[in-house]
Amino acid sequence: MSFELWKKEVDAILVSKVGLSSSDLVDRDWWCAWNDEMEPLDAIETLIANPDDIETFMQAEFFGG
């Protein structure tokens, strides 16, 4: 899967769970996650936090995670 398609999947998950896209979040190394062949949800959980736990997710985003 191309990086562009993979990133669209990342954004679809983020928008549906937290209402933000990857471009709304503090810089994360999405390319490296894609290059490491991570699944989109695994990349989100690794780079930020579990998007189903919105409180922890937003704390990680605001205070670094």
PDBQT receptor file of N, H, CA, C and O in Angstrom, charges set to zero:
ATOM      1  N   MET A   1       0.853  -1.172   0.000  1.00  0.00    +0.000 N 
ATOM      2  CA  MET A   1       0.000   0.000   0.000  1.00  0.00    +0.000 C 
ATOM      3  C   MET A   1       0.898   1.234   0.000  1.00  0.00    +0.000 C 
ATOM      4  O   MET A   1       1.907   1.281   0.705  1.00  0.00    +0.000 OA
ATOM      5  N   SER A   2       0.528   2.210  -0.783  1.00  0.00    +0.000 N 
ATOM      6  H   SER A   2      -0.291   2.172  -1.356  1.00  0.00    +0.000 HD
ATOM      7  CA  SER A   2       1.312   3.445  -0.842  1.00  0.00    +0.000 C 
ATOM      8  C   SER A   2       1.174   4.228   0.464  1.00  0.00    +0.000 C 
ATOM      9  O   SER A   2       0.225   4.041   1.224  1.00  0.00    +0.000 OA
ATOM     10  N   PHE A   3       2.141   5.103   0.699  1.00  0.00    +0.000 N 
ATOM     11  H   PHE A   3       2.912   5.255   0.081  1.00  0.00    +0.000 HD
ATOM     12  CA  PHE A   3       2.090   5.946   1.890  1.00  0.00    +0.000 C 
ATOM     13  C   PHE A   3       0.825   6.793   1.906  1.00  0.00    +0.000 C 
ATOM     14  O   PHE A   3       0.204   6.958   2.956  1.00  0.00    +0.000 OA
ATOM     15  N   GLU A   4       0.440   7.329   0.756  1.00  0.00    +0.000 N 
ATOM     16  H   GLU A   4       0.944   7.194  -0.097  1.00  0.00    +0.000 HD
ATOM     17  CA  GLU A   4      -0.745   8.194   0.682  1.00  0.00    +0.000 C 
ATOM     18  C   GLU A   4      -2.013   7.447   1.091  1.00  0.00    +0.000 C 
ATOM     19  O   GLU A   4      -2.830   7.982   1.839  1.00  0.00    +0.000 OA
ATOM     20  N   LEU A   5      -2.185   6.218   0.608  1.00  0.00    +0.000 N 
ATOM     21  H   LEU A   5      -1.521   5.783   0.000  1.00  0.00    +0.000 HD
ATOM     22  CA  LEU A   5      -3.367   5.431   0.981  1.00  0.00    +0.000 C 
ATOM     23  C   LEU A   5      -3.323   5.049   2.461  1.00  0.00    +0.000 C 
ATOM     24  O   LEU A   5      -4.339   5.092   3.153  1.00  0.00    +0.000 OA
ATOM     25  N   TRP A   6      -2.154   4.683   2.926  1.00  0.00    +0.000 N 
ATOM     26  H   TRP A   6      -1.328   4.649   2.363  1.00  0.00    +0.000 HD
ATOM     27  CA  TRP A   6      -1.991   4.327   4.331  1.00  0.00    +0.000 C 
ATOM     28  C   TRP A   6      -2.342   5.520   5.224  1.00  0.00    +0.000 C 
ATOM     29  O   TRP A   6      -3.047   5.372   6.223  1.00  0.00    +0.000 OA
ATOM     30  N   LYS A   7      -1.843   6.702   4.854  1.00  0.00    +0.000 N 
ATOM     31  H   LYS A   7      -1.270   6.822   4.043  1.00  0.00    +0.000 HD
ATOM     32  CA  LYS A   7      -2.108   7.915   5.635  1.00  0.00    +0.000 C 
ATOM     33  C   LYS A   7      -3.598   8.258   5.628  1.00  0.00    +0.000 C 
ATOM     34  O   LYS A   7      -4.116   8.760   6.625  1.00  0.00    +0.000 OA
ATOM     35  N   LYS A   8      -4.289   7.996   4.529  1.00  0.00    +0.000 N 
ATOM     36  H   LYS A   8      -3.868   7.588   3.719  1.00  0.00    +0.000 HD
ATOM     37  CA  LYS A   8      -5.741   8.210   4.494  1.00  0.00    +0.000 C 
ATOM     38  C   LYS A   8      -6.440   7.307   5.494  1.00  0.00    +0.000 C 
ATOM     39  O   LYS A   8      -7.416   7.716   6.123  1.00  0.00    +0.000 OA
ATOM     40  N   GLU A   9      -5.952   6.084   5.648  1.00  0.00    +0.000 N 
ATOM     41  H   GLU A   9      -5.159   5.751   5.138  1.00  0.00    +0.000 HD
ATOM     42  CA  GLU A   9      -6.523   5.179   6.648  1.00  0.00    +0.000 C 
ATOM     43  C   GLU A   9      -6.260   5.699   8.060  1.00  0.00    +0.000 C 
ATOM     44  O   GLU A   9      -7.136   5.649   8.923  1.00  0.00    +0.000 OA
ATOM     45  N   VAL A  10      -5.050   6.195   8.284  1.00  0.00    +0.000 N 
ATOM     46  H   VAL A  10      -4.338   6.236   7.583  1.00  0.00    +0.000 HD
ATOM     47  CA  VAL A  10      -4.714   6.801   9.576  1.00  0.00    +0.000 C 
ATOM     48  C   VAL A  10      -5.681   7.946   9.861  1.00  0.00    +0.000 C 
ATOM     49  O   VAL A  10      -6.248   8.031  10.951  1.00  0.00    +0.000 OA
ATOM     50  N   ASP A  11      -5.866   8.821   8.885  1.00  0.00    +0.000 N 
ATOM     51  H   ASP A  11      -5.406   8.752   8.000  1.00  0.00    +0.000 HD
ATOM     52  CA  ASP A  11      -6.747   9.972   9.083  1.00  0.00    +0.000 C 
ATOM     53  C   ASP A  11      -8.203   9.556   9.293  1.00  0.00    +0.000 C 
ATOM     54  O   ASP A  11      -8.906  10.162  10.103  1.00  0.00    +0.000 OA
ATOM     55  N   ALA A  12      -8.657   8.543   8.583  1.00  0.00    +0.000 N 
ATOM     56  H   ALA A  12      -8.087   8.051   7.925  1.00  0.00    +0.000 HD
ATOM     57  CA  ALA A  12     -10.031   8.071   8.763  1.00  0.00    +0.000 C 
ATOM     58  C   ALA A  12     -10.247   7.579  10.195  1.00  0.00    +0.000 C 
ATOM     59  O   ALA A  12     -11.281   7.861  10.801  1.00  0.00    +0.000 OA
ATOM     60  N   ILE A  13      -9.280   6.850  10.729  1.00  0.00    +0.000 N 
ATOM     61  H   ILE A  13      -8.440   6.621  10.237  1.00  0.00    +0.000 HD
ATOM     62  CA  ILE A  13      -9.378   6.370  12.111  1.00  0.00    +0.000 C 
ATOM     63  C   ILE A  13      -9.375   7.550  13.072  1.00  0.00    +0.000 C 
ATOM     64  O   ILE A  13     -10.223   7.633  13.960  1.00  0.00    +0.000 OA
ATOM     65  N   LEU A  14      -8.427   8.460  12.898  1.00  0.00    +0.000 N 
ATOM     66  H   LEU A  14      -7.738   8.392  12.177  1.00  0.00    +0.000 HD
ATOM     67  CA  LEU A  14      -8.328   9.607  13.805  1.00  0.00    +0.000 C 
ATOM     68  C   LEU A  14      -9.577  10.473  13.774  1.00  0.00    +0.000 C 
ATOM     69  O   LEU A  14     -10.088  10.855  14.827  1.00  0.00    +0.000 OA
ATOM     70  N   VAL A  15     -10.070  10.785  12.600  1.00  0.00    +0.000 N 
ATOM     71  H   VAL A  15      -9.655  10.475  11.744  1.00  0.00    +0.000 HD
ATOM     72  CA  VAL A  15     -11.258  11.645  12.486  1.00  0.00    +0.000 C 
ATOM     73  C   VAL A  15     -12.464  10.963  13.124  1.00  0.00    +0.000 C 
ATOM     74  O   VAL A  15     -13.243  11.613  13.820  1.00  0.00    +0.000 OA
ATOM     75  N   SER A  16     -12.625   9.669  12.896  1.00  0.00    +0.000 N 
ATOM     76  H   SER A  16     -11.992   9.141  12.330  1.00  0.00    +0.000 HD
ATOM     77  CA  SER A  16     -13.793   8.975  13.457  1.00  0.00    +0.000 C 
ATOM     78  C   SER A  16     -13.714   8.841  14.970  1.00  0.00    +0.000 C 
ATOM     79  O   SER A  16     -14.744   8.845  15.643  1.00  0.00    +0.000 OA
ATOM     80  N   LYS A  17     -12.509   8.723  15.514  1.00  0.00    +0.000 N 
ATOM     81  H   LYS A  17     -11.672   8.720  14.967  1.00  0.00    +0.000 HD
ATOM     82  CA  LYS A  17     -12.349   8.500  16.958  1.00  0.00    +0.000 C 
ATOM     83  C   LYS A  17     -12.203   9.794  17.756  1.00  0.00    +0.000 C 
ATOM     84  O   LYS A  17     -12.789   9.927  18.830  1.00  0.00    +0.000 OA
ATOM     85  N   VAL A  18     -11.416  10.759  17.235  1.00  0.00    +0.000 N 
ATOM     86  H   VAL A  18     -10.940  10.651  16.363  1.00  0.00    +0.000 HD
ATOM     87  CA  VAL A  18     -11.116  11.957  18.019  1.00  0.00    +0.000 C 
ATOM     88  C   VAL A  18     -11.461  13.260  17.307  1.00  0.00    +0.000 C 
ATOM     89  O   VAL A  18     -11.338  14.336  17.892  1.00  0.00    +0.000 OA
ATOM     90  N   GLY A  19     -11.890  13.173  16.055  1.00  0.00    +0.000 N 
ATOM     91  H   GLY A  19     -11.990  12.299  15.579  1.00  0.00    +0.000 HD
ATOM     92  CA  GLY A  19     -12.289  14.383  15.337  1.00  0.00    +0.000 C 
ATOM     93  C   GLY A  19     -11.131  15.214  14.812  1.00  0.00    +0.000 C 
ATOM     94  O   GLY A  19     -11.317  16.370  14.431  1.00  0.00    +0.000 OA
ATOM     95  N   LEU A  20      -9.936  14.633  14.788  1.00  0.00    +0.000 N 
ATOM     96  H   LEU A  20      -9.785  13.694  15.097  1.00  0.00    +0.000 HD
ATOM     97  CA  LEU A  20      -8.754  15.333  14.288  1.00  0.00    +0.000 C 
ATOM     98  C   LEU A  20      -8.074  14.459  13.244  1.00  0.00    +0.000 C 
ATOM     99  O   LEU A  20      -8.200  13.235  13.271  1.00  0.00    +0.000 OA
ATOM    100  N   SER A  21      -7.356  15.091  12.328  1.00  0.00    +0.000 N 
ATOM    101  H   SER A  21      -7.254  16.086  12.306  1.00  0.00    +0.000 HD
ATOM    102  CA  SER A  21      -6.566  14.326  11.363  1.00  0.00    +0.000 C 
ATOM    103  C   SER A  21      -5.102  14.358  11.788  1.00  0.00    +0.000 C 
ATOM    104  O   SER A  21      -4.735  15.073  12.720  1.00  0.00    +0.000 OA
ATOM    105  N   SER A  22      -4.288  13.596  11.116  1.00  0.00    +0.000 N 
ATOM    106  H   SER A  22      -4.587  13.014  10.359  1.00  0.00    +0.000 HD
ATOM    107  CA  SER A  22      -2.865  13.559  11.458  1.00  0.00    +0.000 C 
ATOM    108  C   SER A  22      -2.203  14.926  11.301  1.00  0.00    +0.000 C 
ATOM    109  O   SER A  22      -1.232  15.226  11.996  1.00  0.00    +0.000 OA
ATOM    110  N   SER A  23      -2.712  15.743  10.408  1.00  0.00    +0.000 N 
ATOM    111  H   SER A  23      -3.500  15.500   9.844  1.00  0.00    +0.000 HD
ATOM    112  CA  SER A  23      -2.123  17.073  10.225  1.00  0.00    +0.000 C 
ATOM    113  C   SER A  23      -2.506  18.038  11.353  1.00  0.00    +0.000 C 
ATOM    114  O   SER A  23      -1.885  19.090  11.500  1.00  0.00    +0.000 OA
ATOM    115  N   ASP A  24      -3.519  17.689  12.148  1.00  0.00    +0.000 N 
ATOM    116  H   ASP A  24      -4.024  16.834  12.029  1.00  0.00    +0.000 HD
ATOM    117  CA  ASP A  24      -3.915  18.517  13.285  1.00  0.00    +0.000 C 
ATOM    118  C   ASP A  24      -3.082  18.245  14.525  1.00  0.00    +0.000 C 
ATOM    119  O   ASP A  24      -3.127  19.010  15.488  1.00  0.00    +0.000 OA
ATOM    120  N   LEU A  25      -2.336  17.177  14.505  1.00  0.00    +0.000 N 
ATOM    121  H   LEU A  25      -2.299  16.555  13.723  1.00  0.00    +0.000 HD
ATOM    122  CA  LEU A  25      -1.613  16.739  15.691  1.00  0.00    +0.000 C 
ATOM    123  C   LEU A  25      -0.166  17.200  15.639  1.00  0.00    +0.000 C 
ATOM    124  O   LEU A  25       0.357  17.523  14.573  1.00  0.00    +0.000 OA
ATOM    125  N   VAL A  26       0.478  17.227  16.804  1.00  0.00    +0.000 N 
ATOM    126  H   VAL A  26       0.054  16.964  17.671  1.00  0.00    +0.000 HD
ATOM    127  CA  VAL A  26       1.895  17.554  16.881  1.00  0.00    +0.000 C 
ATOM    128  C   VAL A  26       2.637  16.606  15.953  1.00  0.00    +0.000 C 
ATOM    129  O   VAL A  26       2.215  15.468  15.748  1.00  0.00    +0.000 OA
ATOM    130  N   ASP A  27       3.719  17.067  15.405  1.00  0.00    +0.000 N 
ATOM    131  H   ASP A  27       4.062  17.991  15.571  1.00  0.00    +0.000 HD
ATOM    132  CA  ASP A  27       4.477  16.254  14.441  1.00  0.00    +0.000 C 
ATOM    133  C   ASP A  27       4.745  14.853  14.973  1.00  0.00    +0.000 C 
ATOM    134  O   ASP A  27       5.256  14.666  16.076  1.00  0.00    +0.000 OA
ATOM    135  N   ARG A  28       4.388  13.897  14.165  1.00  0.00    +0.000 N 
ATOM    136  H   ARG A  28       3.972  14.049  13.268  1.00  0.00    +0.000 HD
ATOM    137  CA  ARG A  28       4.672  12.490  14.440  1.00  0.00    +0.000 C 
ATOM    138  C   ARG A  28       5.351  11.932  13.207  1.00  0.00    +0.000 C 
ATOM    139  O   ARG A  28       5.156  12.437  12.101  1.00  0.00    +0.000 OA
ATOM    140  N   ASP A  29       6.134  10.910  13.388  1.00  0.00    +0.000 N 
ATOM    141  H   ASP A  29       6.293  10.500  14.286  1.00  0.00    +0.000 HD
ATOM    142  CA  ASP A  29       6.880  10.337  12.272  1.00  0.00    +0.000 C 
ATOM    143  C   ASP A  29       6.056   9.252  11.589  1.00  0.00    +0.000 C 
ATOM    144  O   ASP A  29       6.343   8.061  11.715  1.00  0.00    +0.000 OA
ATOM    145  N   TRP A  30       5.024   9.686  10.860  1.00  0.00    +0.000 N 
ATOM    146  H   TRP A  30       4.791  10.654  10.758  1.00  0.00    +0.000 HD
ATOM    147  CA  TRP A  30       4.129   8.765  10.159  1.00  0.00    +0.000 C 
ATOM    148  C   TRP A  30       4.874   7.973   9.095  1.00  0.00    +0.000 C 
ATOM    149  O   TRP A  30       4.603   6.790   8.888  1.00  0.00    +0.000 OA
ATOM    150  N   TRP A  31       5.811   8.629   8.421  1.00  0.00    +0.000 N 
ATOM    151  H   TRP A  31       6.031   9.590   8.589  1.00  0.00    +0.000 HD
ATOM    152  CA  TRP A  31       6.526   7.945   7.356  1.00  0.00    +0.000 C 
ATOM    153  C   TRP A  31       7.298   6.747   7.897  1.00  0.00    +0.000 C 
ATOM    154  O   TRP A  31       7.274   5.674   7.293  1.00  0.00    +0.000 OA
ATOM    155  N   CYS A  32       7.972   6.911   9.010  1.00  0.00    +0.000 N 
ATOM    156  H   CYS A  32       7.991   7.781   9.501  1.00  0.00    +0.000 HD
ATOM    157  CA  CYS A  32       8.725   5.795   9.590  1.00  0.00    +0.000 C 
ATOM    158  C   CYS A  32       7.796   4.653   9.994  1.00  0.00    +0.000 C 
ATOM    159  O   CYS A  32       8.135   3.483   9.816  1.00  0.00    +0.000 OA
ATOM    160  N   ALA A  33       6.636   4.986  10.532  1.00  0.00    +0.000 N 
ATOM    161  H   ALA A  33       6.360   5.936  10.676  1.00  0.00    +0.000 HD
ATOM    162  CA  ALA A  33       5.669   3.951  10.894  1.00  0.00    +0.000 C 
ATOM    163  C   ALA A  33       5.208   3.190   9.653  1.00  0.00    +0.000 C 
ATOM    164  O   ALA A  33       5.099   1.964   9.676  1.00  0.00    +0.000 OA
ATOM    165  N   TRP A  34       4.940   3.915   8.577  1.00  0.00    +0.000 N 
ATOM    166  H   TRP A  34       5.029   4.911   8.558  1.00  0.00    +0.000 HD
ATOM    167  CA  TRP A  34       4.562   3.273   7.315  1.00  0.00    +0.000 C 
ATOM    168  C   TRP A  34       5.716   2.423   6.798  1.00  0.00    +0.000 C 
ATOM    169  O   TRP A  34       5.520   1.280   6.384  1.00  0.00    +0.000 OA
ATOM    170  N   ASN A  35       6.909   2.982   6.826  1.00  0.00    +0.000 N 
ATOM    171  H   ASN A  35       7.068   3.910   7.163  1.00  0.00    +0.000 HD
ATOM    172  CA  ASN A  35       8.090   2.284   6.334  1.00  0.00    +0.000 C 
ATOM    173  C   ASN A  35       8.369   1.014   7.146  1.00  0.00    +0.000 C 
ATOM    174  O   ASN A  35       8.904   0.043   6.611  1.00  0.00    +0.000 OA
ATOM    175  N   ASP A  36       8.011   1.019   8.424  1.00  0.00    +0.000 N 
ATOM    176  H   ASP A  36       7.576   1.807   8.858  1.00  0.00    +0.000 HD
ATOM    177  CA  ASP A  36       8.156  -0.154   9.282  1.00  0.00    +0.000 C 
ATOM    178  C   ASP A  36       7.002  -1.137   9.105  1.00  0.00    +0.000 C 
ATOM    179  O   ASP A  36       6.918  -2.147   9.803  1.00  0.00    +0.000 OA
ATOM    180  N   GLU A  37       6.110  -0.826   8.157  1.00  0.00    +0.000 N 
ATOM    181  H   GLU A  37       6.177  -0.005   7.589  1.00  0.00    +0.000 HD
ATOM    182  CA  GLU A  37       4.967  -1.679   7.800  1.00  0.00    +0.000 C 
ATOM    183  C   GLU A  37       3.981  -1.861   8.952  1.00  0.00    +0.000 C 
ATOM    184  O   GLU A  37       3.377  -2.923   9.103  1.00  0.00    +0.000 OA
ATOM    185  N   MET A  38       3.825  -0.815   9.758  1.00  0.00    +0.000 N 
ATOM    186  H   MET A  38       4.316   0.047   9.635  1.00  0.00    +0.000 HD
ATOM    187  CA  MET A  38       2.842  -0.855  10.837  1.00  0.00    +0.000 C 
ATOM    188  C   MET A  38       1.450  -0.673  10.261  1.00  0.00    +0.000 C 
ATOM    189  O   MET A  38       1.268   0.041   9.274  1.00  0.00    +0.000 OA
ATOM    190  N   GLU A  39       0.481  -1.307  10.866  1.00  0.00    +0.000 N 
ATOM    191  H   GLU A  39       0.628  -1.887  11.667  1.00  0.00    +0.000 HD
ATOM    192  CA  GLU A  39      -0.910  -1.068  10.520  1.00  0.00    +0.000 C 
ATOM    193  C   GLU A  39      -1.275   0.345  11.000  1.00  0.00    +0.000 C 
ATOM    194  O   GLU A  39      -0.710   0.816  11.987  1.00  0.00    +0.000 OA
ATOM    195  N   PRO A  40      -2.206   1.029  10.323  1.00  0.00    +0.000 N 
ATOM    196  CA  PRO A  40      -2.552   2.400  10.719  1.00  0.00    +0.000 C 
ATOM    197  C   PRO A  40      -2.915   2.553  12.205  1.00  0.00    +0.000 C 
ATOM    198  O   PRO A  40      -2.419   3.465  12.865  1.00  0.00    +0.000 OA
ATOM    199  N   LEU A  41      -3.767   1.679  12.730  1.00  0.00    +0.000 N 
ATOM    200  H   LEU A  41      -4.170   0.938  12.194  1.00  0.00    +0.000 HD
ATOM    201  CA  LEU A  41      -4.153   1.796  14.140  1.00  0.00    +0.000 C 
ATOM    202  C   LEU A  41      -2.960   1.560  15.058  1.00  0.00    +0.000 C 
ATOM    203  O   LEU A  41      -2.809   2.251  16.066  1.00  0.00    +0.000 OA
ATOM    204  N   ASP A  42      -2.119   0.598  14.724  1.00  0.00    +0.000 N 
ATOM    205  H   ASP A  42      -2.242   0.037  13.906  1.00  0.00    +0.000 HD
ATOM    206  CA  ASP A  42      -0.915   0.348  15.524  1.00  0.00    +0.000 C 
ATOM    207  C   ASP A  42       0.002   1.573  15.520  1.00  0.00    +0.000 C 
ATOM    208  O   ASP A  42       0.593   1.914  16.544  1.00  0.00    +0.000 OA
ATOM    209  N   ALA A  43       0.114   2.220  14.381  1.00  0.00    +0.000 N 
ATOM    210  H   ALA A  43      -0.366   1.943  13.549  1.00  0.00    +0.000 HD
ATOM    211  CA  ALA A  43       0.944   3.424  14.289  1.00  0.00    +0.000 C 
ATOM    212  C   ALA A  43       0.395   4.533  15.178  1.00  0.00    +0.000 C 
ATOM    213  O   ALA A  43       1.157   5.204  15.874  1.00  0.00    +0.000 OA
ATOM    214  N   ILE A  44      -0.907   4.728  15.159  1.00  0.00    +0.000 N 
ATOM    215  H   ILE A  44      -1.526   4.183  14.593  1.00  0.00    +0.000 HD
ATOM    216  CA  ILE A  44      -1.534   5.748  16.001  1.00  0.00    +0.000 C 
ATOM    217  C   ILE A  44      -1.262   5.444  17.468  1.00  0.00    +0.000 C 
ATOM    218  O   ILE A  44      -0.860   6.328  18.225  1.00  0.00    +0.000 OA
ATOM    219  N   GLU A  45      -1.482   4.194  17.870  1.00  0.00    +0.000 N 
ATOM    220  H   GLU A  45      -1.809   3.476  17.255  1.00  0.00    +0.000 HD
ATOM    221  CA  GLU A  45      -1.286   3.819  19.266  1.00  0.00    +0.000 C 
ATOM    222  C   GLU A  45       0.175   3.939  19.676  1.00  0.00    +0.000 C 
ATOM    223  O   GLU A  45       0.467   4.304  20.815  1.00  0.00    +0.000 OA
ATOM    224  N   THR A  46       1.098   3.638  18.765  1.00  0.00    +0.000 N 
ATOM    225  H   THR A  46       0.861   3.342  17.840  1.00  0.00    +0.000 HD
ATOM    226  CA  THR A  46       2.522   3.731  19.059  1.00  0.00    +0.000 C 
ATOM    227  C   THR A  46       2.993   5.185  19.114  1.00  0.00    +0.000 C 
ATOM    228  O   THR A  46       3.759   5.555  20.004  1.00  0.00    +0.000 OA
ATOM    229  N   LEU A  47       2.541   6.003  18.174  1.00  0.00    +0.000 N 
ATOM    230  H   LEU A  47       1.919   5.702  17.451  1.00  0.00    +0.000 HD
ATOM    231  CA  LEU A  47       3.022   7.386  18.079  1.00  0.00    +0.000 C 
ATOM    232  C   LEU A  47       2.288   8.341  19.016  1.00  0.00    +0.000 C 
ATOM    233  O   LEU A  47       2.833   9.381  19.388  1.00  0.00    +0.000 OA
ATOM    234  N   ILE A  48       1.055   8.000  19.402  1.00  0.00    +0.000 N 
ATOM    235  H   ILE A  48       0.612   7.156  19.100  1.00  0.00    +0.000 HD
ATOM    236  CA  ILE A  48       0.292   8.910  20.269  1.00  0.00    +0.000 C 
ATOM    237  C   ILE A  48      -0.264   8.118  21.452  1.00  0.00    +0.000 C 
ATOM    238  O   ILE A  48       0.320   8.123  22.535  1.00  0.00    +0.000 OA
ATOM    239  N   ALA A  49      -1.381   7.445  21.244  1.00  0.00    +0.000 N 
ATOM    240  H   ALA A  49      -1.855   7.441  20.364  1.00  0.00    +0.000 HD
ATOM    241  CA  ALA A  49      -2.030   6.631  22.280  1.00  0.00    +0.000 C 
ATOM    242  C   ALA A  49      -3.250   5.973  21.649  1.00  0.00    +0.000 C 
ATOM    243  O   ALA A  49      -3.561   6.210  20.481  1.00  0.00    +0.000 OA
ATOM    244  N   ASN A  50      -3.924   5.161  22.415  1.00  0.00    +0.000 N 
ATOM    245  H   ASN A  50      -3.671   4.968  23.363  1.00  0.00    +0.000 HD
ATOM    246  CA  ASN A  50      -5.135   4.487  21.941  1.00  0.00    +0.000 C 
ATOM    247  C   ASN A  50      -6.234   5.520  21.712  1.00  0.00    +0.000 C 
ATOM    248  O   ASN A  50      -6.647   6.189  22.659  1.00  0.00    +0.000 OA
ATOM    249  N   PRO A  51      -6.720   5.666  20.472  1.00  0.00    +0.000 N 
ATOM    250  CA  PRO A  51      -7.748   6.679  20.211  1.00  0.00    +0.000 C 
ATOM    251  C   PRO A  51      -9.102   6.351  20.832  1.00  0.00    +0.000 C 
ATOM    252  O   PRO A  51      -9.981   7.212  20.876  1.00  0.00    +0.000 OA
ATOM    253  N   ASP A  52      -9.288   5.113  21.316  1.00  0.00    +0.000 N 
ATOM    254  H   ASP A  52      -8.575   4.413  21.280  1.00  0.00    +0.000 HD
ATOM    255  CA  ASP A  52     -10.534   4.778  22.009  1.00  0.00    +0.000 C 
ATOM    256  C   ASP A  52     -10.543   5.293  23.452  1.00  0.00    +0.000 C 
ATOM    257  O   ASP A  52     -11.596   5.360  24.085  1.00  0.00    +0.000 OA
ATOM    258  N   ASP A  53      -9.378   5.650  23.958  1.00  0.00    +0.000 N 
ATOM    259  H   ASP A  53      -8.522   5.596  23.443  1.00  0.00    +0.000 HD
ATOM    260  CA  ASP A  53      -9.255   6.234  25.295  1.00  0.00    +0.000 C 
ATOM    261  C   ASP A  53      -8.943   7.717  25.103  1.00  0.00    +0.000 C 
ATOM    262  O   ASP A  53      -7.792   8.142  25.204  1.00  0.00    +0.000 OA
ATOM    263  N   ILE A  54      -9.986   8.490  24.824  1.00  0.00    +0.000 N 
ATOM    264  H   ILE A  54     -10.921   8.144  24.742  1.00  0.00    +0.000 HD
ATOM    265  CA  ILE A  54      -9.822   9.884  24.404  1.00  0.00    +0.000 C 
ATOM    266  C   ILE A  54      -9.087  10.720  25.445  1.00  0.00    +0.000 C 
ATOM    267  O   ILE A  54      -8.303  11.595  25.077  1.00  0.00    +0.000 OA
ATOM    268  N   GLU A  55      -9.315  10.480  26.713  1.00  0.00    +0.000 N 
ATOM    269  H   GLU A  55      -9.952   9.769  27.012  1.00  0.00    +0.000 HD
ATOM    270  CA  GLU A  55      -8.641  11.282  27.745  1.00  0.00    +0.000 C 
ATOM    271  C   GLU A  55      -7.123  11.067  27.694  1.00  0.00    +0.000 C 
ATOM    272  O   GLU A  55      -6.358  12.031  27.669  1.00  0.00    +0.000 OA
ATOM    273  N   THR A  56      -6.703   9.826  27.678  1.00  0.00    +0.000 N 
ATOM    274  H   THR A  56      -7.325   9.043  27.699  1.00  0.00    +0.000 HD
ATOM    275  CA  THR A  56      -5.266   9.527  27.599  1.00  0.00    +0.000 C 
ATOM    276  C   THR A  56      -4.691   9.996  26.275  1.00  0.00    +0.000 C 
ATOM    277  O   THR A  56      -3.575  10.515  26.225  1.00  0.00    +0.000 OA
ATOM    278  N   PHE A  57      -5.450   9.815  25.205  1.00  0.00    +0.000 N 
ATOM    279  H   PHE A  57      -6.356   9.393  25.245  1.00  0.00    +0.000 HD
ATOM    280  CA  PHE A  57      -5.009  10.231  23.881  1.00  0.00    +0.000 C 
ATOM    281  C   PHE A  57      -4.718  11.728  23.855  1.00  0.00    +0.000 C 
ATOM    282  O   PHE A  57      -3.661  12.144  23.381  1.00  0.00    +0.000 OA
ATOM    283  N   MET A  58      -5.636  12.530  24.356  1.00  0.00    +0.000 N 
ATOM    284  H   MET A  58      -6.494  12.192  24.741  1.00  0.00    +0.000 HD
ATOM    285  CA  MET A  58      -5.464  13.988  24.320  1.00  0.00    +0.000 C 
ATOM    286  C   MET A  58      -4.380  14.441  25.286  1.00  0.00    +0.000 C 
ATOM    287  O   MET A  58      -3.666  15.400  24.993  1.00  0.00    +0.000 OA
ATOM    288  N   GLN A  59      -4.238  13.780  26.429  1.00  0.00    +0.000 N 
ATOM    289  H   GLN A  59      -4.818  13.002  26.668  1.00  0.00    +0.000 HD
ATOM    290  CA  GLN A  59      -3.135  14.125  27.335  1.00  0.00    +0.000 C 
ATOM    291  C   GLN A  59      -1.804  13.847  26.668  1.00  0.00    +0.000 C 
ATOM    292  O   GLN A  59      -0.872  14.644  26.777  1.00  0.00    +0.000 OA
ATOM    293  N   ALA A  60      -1.707  12.724  25.979  1.00  0.00    +0.000 N 
ATOM    294  H   ALA A  60      -2.464  12.076  25.891  1.00  0.00    +0.000 HD
ATOM    295  CA  ALA A  60      -0.467  12.401  25.259  1.00  0.00    +0.000 C 
ATOM    296  C   ALA A  60      -0.199  13.420  24.171  1.00  0.00    +0.000 C 
ATOM    297  O   ALA A  60       0.951  13.789  23.933  1.00  0.00    +0.000 OA
ATOM    298  N   GLU A  61      -1.246  13.878  23.511  1.00  0.00    +0.000 N 
ATOM    299  H   GLU A  61      -2.180  13.578  23.705  1.00  0.00    +0.000 HD
ATOM    300  CA  GLU A  61      -1.072  14.850  22.442  1.00  0.00    +0.000 C 
ATOM    301  C   GLU A  61      -0.675  16.223  22.997  1.00  0.00    +0.000 C 
ATOM    302  O   GLU A  61       0.224  16.874  22.466  1.00  0.00    +0.000 OA
ATOM    303  N   PHE A  62      -1.339  16.651  24.053  1.00  0.00    +0.000 N 
ATOM    304  H   PHE A  62      -2.069  16.122  24.485  1.00  0.00    +0.000 HD
ATOM    305  CA  PHE A  62      -1.055  17.984  24.603  1.00  0.00    +0.000 C 
ATOM    306  C   PHE A  62       0.255  18.045  25.382  1.00  0.00    +0.000 C 
ATOM    307  O   PHE A  62       0.952  19.059  25.354  1.00  0.00    +0.000 OA
ATOM    308  N   PHE A  63       0.584  16.969  26.071  1.00  0.00    +0.000 N 
ATOM    309  H   PHE A  63       0.018  16.145  26.093  1.00  0.00    +0.000 HD
ATOM    310  CA  PHE A  63       1.749  17.001  26.952  1.00  0.00    +0.000 C 
ATOM    311  C   PHE A  63       2.904  16.144  26.455  1.00  0.00    +0.000 C 
ATOM    312  O   PHE A  63       3.883  15.924  27.169  1.00  0.00    +0.000 OA
ATOM    313  N   GLY A  64       2.782  15.672  25.246  1.00  0.00    +0.000 N 
ATOM    314  H   GLY A  64       1.988  15.851  24.666  1.00  0.00    +0.000 HD
ATOM    315  CA  GLY A  64       3.834  14.836  24.642  1.00  0.00    +0.000 C 
ATOM    316  C   GLY A  64       3.608  13.390  24.998  1.00  0.00    +0.000 C 
ATOM    317  O   GLY A  64       3.364  13.035  26.151  1.00  0.00    +0.000 OA
ATOM    318  N   GLY A  65       3.695  12.581  23.991  1.00  0.00    +0.000 N 
ATOM    319  H   GLY A  65       3.893  12.870  23.054  1.00  0.00    +0.000 HD
ATOM    320  CA  GLY A  65       3.434  11.166  24.270  1.00  0.00    +0.000 C 
ATOM    321  C   GLY A  65       4.146  10.291  23.301  1.00  0.00    +0.000 C 
ATOM    322  O   GLY A  65       4.042   9.067  23.383  1.00  0.00    +0.000 OA
TER     323      GLY A  65
